[in-house]
């Protein structure tokens, strides 16, 4: 697999705090930056592929418990910003 250089943009994405905590911990577990993890997840999603192995999913489940993340994909379209802005 070839290495690719890419331009990256600093962004101010608003995200649920428990989701962010799990993502940061998962990125640390995978020894990568948060941005690299998000890029990888999205590239897998765009190809309709799962981004994580069974082992990584097991770790993610543990991290969800540690950080109190009880949201699921079923909640994705119902989330509202705590400032009342929503989607």
N, C-alpha and C positions, 0 to 999 in steps of 0.2 A: 504494500500500500504506500502510495506516495505522500510526502508531506506537502501541504498547501499553505502558502502565505495568504492571509486575509486581512482586510481592514476591519478593525473593531471600533465601535462607537460607545462611549460612556453614556449610559442612559439612567434615567430616574424612574424605574418601573416601580409601581406600587403593588405590593403583594401581601397576602395574608401573613401575619407574623409567624404562626405555627408552620405554615408551608415553607417560609423562608428558613426557619430554624432547621427543619428536616433537610431541605436542600443543601444548606451550608454543611451540615454534619455528614450528609451523604457524599458531597464533593470532597470533604476531608478524608472520609473513608476510602474513596476512590483515588486519593492523592491527585486531585485536579482542582482548578479554580471553579468558583460558582458559575462563572460565565461559560467555561468549557463544558460543565455539566449540562447547563441549560441548552447550549448549542447542540450537544450530542442528543439530548432528549428530543429536541425539536426536529433535528434531521432524521432521527428514527421515526418520529410520528409522521413526518411528511412522506416517508416511504411505507407507512402503515406497518411498522415493525416495532416490537417491544425493545426498549432501550436497555433493559436490565436482565441480568442472569437471575436464576432462582436464588442464588446466594445473596445477591445485592437486594433483591426483593425482600428476603428474610431480614436483612439488616434494616431496610427501609421500614418494615413493619415494626421492628423494635424501636426505631427512632421516632416513628409516629406516636408510639405509646409514651415514650420519654417526654416528648414535647407537646403532648395533648392534642395531636392533630386527628380530629375525628371527621373532618370533611372527606368526601369521596367525589369521584367524577360526577356522580349524580347531582351534587351540589353546585357544580361549576357555573351553571347559567342562572342560579338564584342568588349568588353572592352580591352583597351590597357593601359599598365602602362605608366605614364607620363615620364618615363625614357627610353621608347622605347622597354621595354622588353616583354610586352604583355604576352600571355599565352604560 
